[in-house]
Amino acid sequence: ANPDPNTCLGVFGLSLYTTERDLREVFSRYGPLTGVNVVYDQRTGRSRGFAFVYFERIDDSKEAMEHANGMELDGRRIRVDYSITKRAHTPTPGIYMGRPTQ
Protein backbone atom coordinates (compact mmCIF):
# COMPACT_ATOMS: atom_id res chain seq x y z
CA ALA A 1 0.00 0.00 0.00
CA ASN A 2 1.10 3.53 -0.69
CA PRO A 3 -0.74 5.68 1.88
CA ASP A 4 -1.45 9.34 1.27
CA PRO A 5 0.63 11.86 3.24
CA ASN A 6 -0.87 12.51 6.66
CA THR A 7 0.20 13.61 10.12
CA CYS A 8 0.76 10.07 11.45
CA LEU A 9 4.02 8.28 10.69
CA GLY A 10 4.71 4.61 11.34
CA VAL A 11 8.27 3.93 12.53
CA PHE A 12 9.42 0.33 11.99
CA GLY A 13 12.49 -1.74 12.85
CA LEU A 14 12.99 -0.20 16.28
CA SER A 15 15.28 -1.63 18.91
CA LEU A 16 13.45 -3.22 21.82
CA TYR A 17 15.09 -0.54 23.99
CA THR A 18 13.91 2.52 22.04
CA THR A 19 11.47 4.54 24.16
CA GLU A 20 8.79 7.11 23.42
CA ARG A 21 11.14 9.71 24.89
CA ASP A 22 13.86 8.71 22.37
CA LEU A 23 11.43 9.01 19.47
CA ARG A 24 10.08 12.34 20.72
CA GLU A 25 13.64 13.67 20.86
CA VAL A 26 14.39 12.58 17.27
CA PHE A 27 11.11 13.53 15.60
CA SER A 28 10.43 16.82 17.40
CA ARG A 29 13.34 18.27 15.38
CA TYR A 30 11.00 18.35 12.39
CA GLY A 31 8.05 20.08 14.04
CA PRO A 32 5.58 20.00 16.94
CA LEU A 33 4.24 16.57 17.88
CA THR A 34 0.82 15.71 19.24
CA GLY A 35 1.90 12.27 20.43
CA VAL A 36 4.27 9.31 20.27
CA ASN A 37 3.11 5.74 20.80
CA VAL A 38 5.47 2.74 20.98
CA VAL A 39 3.51 -0.49 20.51
CA TYR A 40 4.09 -3.06 23.26
CA ASP A 41 3.20 -6.74 23.46
CA GLN A 42 0.36 -7.00 25.96
CA ARG A 43 1.52 -10.28 27.50
CA THR A 44 5.26 -9.66 27.80
CA GLY A 45 5.33 -5.87 28.05
CA ARG A 46 8.19 -5.75 25.50
CA SER A 47 8.25 -3.43 22.50
CA ARG A 48 7.01 -4.98 19.28
CA GLY A 49 9.59 -2.94 17.35
CA PHE A 50 7.36 -0.28 15.88
CA ALA A 51 5.72 2.97 16.89
CA PHE A 52 3.52 5.80 15.67
CA VAL A 53 4.52 9.45 15.73
CA TYR A 54 1.80 12.09 15.39
CA PHE A 55 2.61 15.55 14.04
CA GLU A 56 0.51 18.71 14.19
CA ARG A 57 1.17 19.54 10.51
CA ILE A 58 1.46 17.40 7.37
CA ASP A 59 4.43 19.43 6.10
CA ASP A 60 6.38 18.48 9.24
CA SER A 61 5.53 14.79 8.83
CA LYS A 62 6.69 14.92 5.18
CA GLU A 63 10.02 16.42 6.23
CA ALA A 64 10.45 13.88 9.04
CA MET A 65 9.73 10.97 6.71
CA GLU A 66 12.24 12.22 4.13
CA HIS A 67 15.03 12.76 6.68
CA ALA A 68 14.45 10.01 9.26
CA ASN A 69 13.71 7.11 6.88
CA GLY A 70 16.79 4.88 6.88
CA MET A 71 18.50 6.62 9.80
CA GLU A 72 20.15 4.59 12.54
CA LEU A 73 18.54 4.70 15.98
CA ASP A 74 19.81 2.64 18.92
CA GLY A 75 21.90 0.52 16.54
CA ARG A 76 19.01 -0.29 14.20
CA ARG A 77 18.22 1.15 10.76
CA ILE A 78 14.61 2.37 10.95
CA ARG A 79 11.96 2.62 8.26
CA VAL A 80 9.53 5.54 8.39
CA ASP A 81 6.33 5.66 6.35
CA TYR A 82 2.93 7.31 6.44
CA SER A 83 0.48 5.35 8.53
CA ILE A 84 -2.35 3.66 6.65
CA THR A 85 -4.75 4.41 9.50
CA LYS A 86 -5.41 7.95 10.68
CA ARG A 87 -5.95 7.06 14.34
CA ALA A 88 -4.94 4.39 16.80
CA HIS A 89 -6.74 1.07 16.57
CA THR A 90 -9.28 0.20 19.23
CA PRO A 91 -7.52 -1.94 21.87
CA THR A 92 -8.15 -5.67 21.74
CA PRO A 93 -7.62 -8.34 24.41
CA GLY A 94 -4.55 -9.64 22.55
CA ILE A 95 -5.86 -13.19 22.33
CA TYR A 96 -8.03 -14.99 19.80
CA MET A 97 -11.58 -14.91 21.08
CA GLY A 98 -12.98 -17.35 18.52
CA ARG A 99 -15.51 -16.92 15.76
CA PRO A 100 -18.32 -14.53 16.72
CA THR A 101 -21.65 -16.19 17.48
CA GLN A 102 -25.02 -14.90 16.37
C-alpha positions in Angstrom: 0.0 0.0 0.0 1.1 3.5 -0.7 -0.7 5.7 1.9 -1.4 9.3 1.3 0.6 11.9 3.2 -0.9 12.5 6.7 0.2 13.6 10.1 0.8 10.1 11.4 4.0 8.3 10.7 4.7 4.6 11.3 8.3 3.9 12.5 9.4 0.3 12.0 12.5 -1.7 12.8 13.0 -0.2 16.3 15.3 -1.6 18.9 13.5 -3.2 21.8 15.1 -0.5 24.0 13.9 2.5 22.0 11.5 4.5 24.2 8.8 7.1 23.4 11.1 9.7 24.9 13.9 8.7 22.4 11.4 9.0 19.5 10.1 12.3 20.7 13.6 13.7 20.9 14.4 12.6 17.3 11.1 13.5 15.6 10.4 16.8 17.4 13.3 18.3 15.4 11.0 18.4 12.4 8.1 20.1 14.0 5.6 20.0 16.9 4.2 16.6 17.9 0.8 15.7 19.2 1.9 12.3 20.4 4.3 9.3 20.3 3.1 5.7 20.8 5.5 2.7 21.0 3.5 -0.5 20.5 4.1 -3.1 23.3 3.2 -6.7 23.5 0.4 -7.0 26.0 1.5 -10.3 27.5 5.3 -9.7 27.8 5.3 -5.9 28.0 8.2 -5.8 25.5 8.3 -3.4 22.5 7.0 -5.0 19.3 9.6 -2.9 17.3 7.4 -0.3 15.9 5.7 3.0 16.9 3.5 5.8 15.7 4.5 9.5 15.7 1.8 12.1 15.4 2.6 15.6 14.0 0.5 18.7 14.2 1.2 19.5 10.5 1.5 17.4 7.4 4.4 19.4 6.1 6.4 18.5 9.2 5.5 14.8 8.8 6.7 14.9 5.2 10.0 16.4 6.2 10.4 13.9 9.0 9.7 11.0 6.7 12.2 12.2 4.1 15.0 12.8 6.7 14.4 10.0 9.3 13.7 7.1 6.9 16.8 4.9 6.9 18.5 6.6 9.8 20.2 4.6 12.5 18.5 4.7 16.0 19.8 2.6 18.9 21.9 0.5 16.5 19.0 -0.3 14.2 18.2 1.2 10.8 14.6 2.4 11.0 12.0 2.6 8.3 9.5 5.5 8.4 6.3 5.7 6.3 2.9 7.3 6.4 0.5 5.4 8.5 -2.3 3.7 6.6 -4.7 4.4 9.5 -5.4 8.0 10.7 -6.0 7.1 14.3 -4.9 4.4 16.8 -6.7 1.1 16.6 -9.3 0.2 19.2 -7.5 -1.9 21.9 -8.2 -5.7 21.7 -7.6 -8.3 24.4 -4.5 -9.6 22.6 -5.9 -13.2 22.3 -8.0 -15.0 19.8 -11.6 -14.9 21.1 -13.0 -17.3 18.5 -15.5 -16.9 15.8 -18.3 -14.5 16.7 -21.6 -16.2 17.5 -25.0 -14.9 16.4 
